[in-house]
Amino acid sequence: GLEKSPRAKDMIVVWWTDHGWHLGEKEHWRKFALWEDATRTSMAIAAPGVTKPGTTTHAPVDYMNLYPTVCQLAGIPIPEHVEGDSLVPLLKDPNAKWEQIAVCTHGRGNHAAVDKNWRYIRYADGSEELYNHSDDPNEWTNLAGEVGMSAQRTRLGEVLPSIDQEVPPTAKPKGKGKKK
């Protein structure tokens, strides 16, 4: 239907999903973690004259990249306060060089940074995890405390948020309760 629409040549389609779920991996049974299985998602962007049907990339990106991407595709200036990088270079060439590091947050002070080969996690309590996806795609061996890993931890840690906003208190449900 979209291809037959008069707006087909002007329509940008952006599709993204919720994140993953652990089914016992690492003795974890839900999605709330910063490991690969819980943070991996699906995303697709189709933009006329930019993307080619059927192409994919394995570059690590995050949802902070969506707004600048849509702005660039639509010809709208990207506001200065917006974080993230436009994905247009990857949309034009899925194999383009991509040095950006994807960031994921789960709760205040808990962040992960991911590049092509590494995942670095720093928790609010200061503990760290570092995984080499080239050798350990399932993230079983935490290298954060190993000799020679400080350069990787520092490089990836530089992109983690330096300011964390307070998490708003959970609103109490409002409803009609029984009066005594």
N, C-alpha and C positions, 0 to 999 in steps of 0.2 A: 503494500500500500504506500509506503513512504517513497519508494523508488518511482511510483507513478504520480506522486503528488507534485503540484506546481512549486512546492518549497524544497524539493529533494536536493537541489543544488546549493541550498542555503542552510540545510538542517544539520546540526551537530548532535550526534547521539552519544550520550555518556551513560555507561552502565557500571555499577559496582555492587559488591555483595558485602555481607557481614563477614566477620573473620571466622577462623577455623575452630575446631573442637578437638580436645584430647579424649581419646577413648582408652585410657589406661597408660598411654605412653608417659614415661617419667613418673609413674604412679600418680597421675593427675587425671581427673575425670570431668573436665569442663573447659570452657574457653578462656577463662580469666588468668592468663599468664603471658609472659613476654617471649616465650620460646617460639620457634618456627611454626609448629603445627597450629598454635593458637592465634598467630598473627597473620598468617598467609591468607590472602583474599584473591578474588577475581575482579578484574576491571577491564572494560573495553571502551574505546573511544573511536567513533567513526566520524571523519570530517571530510566532506567533499573536496577533492583536489589535493588532499594532504595524505590521507591514509590509503593503504592498498588492502583490499579484501583478503582475509586469511592470514595476514601477517601477525606475528607475536614477538614479544621481547621478554627476556628474562631479567632485565635490569631491575634492581631494587628501587621501587618508588613507594611513596606513601600518599595518603589522601590530601596532604597539604599541597600536593602538586596539582590538584584538580582545578582550583580557582584560577591560578595563573595561566593554566593551559587553556581554559575556556575563554579567559580574557584575551589571550593572544589570538586564538582562533577567530574570535568575534571582532577583533580589531579594537578592543577596548583597552585603555591604559591600565596597567596593573598598579593598584594603589601601593604606595611606599610601605605601608604597615603590613602588607600581605607577605607571609612567609611561604616558602616552597618555591620550586623551580618549575617552569613550564616544561611539559612533556613533548612539545612540538618537535624538537629534534628527534626524539624516539618515534614519534608518529610518522615522520617523514622517512626515517631509516631505522627500523627496529634494531639494527646492529651497530648503530652509532655509538661512539665512545660516550660513556656515562659514568662520571666520577662521583656524582652526588651520592649521599648516604641517606637511606630511608630511616625515619625515626618513628617509634611507636611508644605510646605511653599507656600505662595501666595504673591509675590511681596517682595520687600526689607523690612525686619524688621517685617514681619507678619508671625507668625508660630503657629502651633498647635502640641500638644503632646498628644498621645492617648495610653492608656493601656486597660486592659480588661474591666474596669468599668468607666473610667474617660476620659474626653476630656478637655484639658486646651488650651486656645488660648491667645496669647499675641500679640498685635498689635504694629506697629511702633510708635504710639502716646502714648504708655504705658498703654492703657486700656486693660482689661483682661476679659475673660469669662471662666467659669468652669462649667462643666455639669457632673452629676452623671448618667451614662447610665443605671445603675441598677434601678433607680427610675424614670428617665426622658430620655427615649431613643430618644425622638424627640427634645431634647435640648431646651425646652421652659423656664426653670428656671435657670438663671445665678446665680451660687453660689459663684462667685469669691469674692464678698464683704461680705459674710456671716461670722459670728464669727465661728472659728474652722476650717476654710478652708485653712489657710495659709500653713499647712504642705503639703496638696495636691498640692497647687500652687507651692510651693518650689520644691517638689519632681519631678513634671512633668516639671517645668521650667528649671531644671538643664540640661536637654537633648536638649534644644533649641539651635540653632546655636548661637555662641557668635560673629562670624564674618560674616557679610553679604557683598557680593560683590556688587559693583555698577551695576546697570542694564544698559546695553549698550544702547546708544541712538538709537531710531528707525531709520533705514536707510530710506532715502527718495527714493521713487521709481525713477528709471532711465528710461526714455523713451523719445520718440520724442514728444515734445510739439509743439503747434502752435507758429510760430515766427511772431512777429508783425513788 
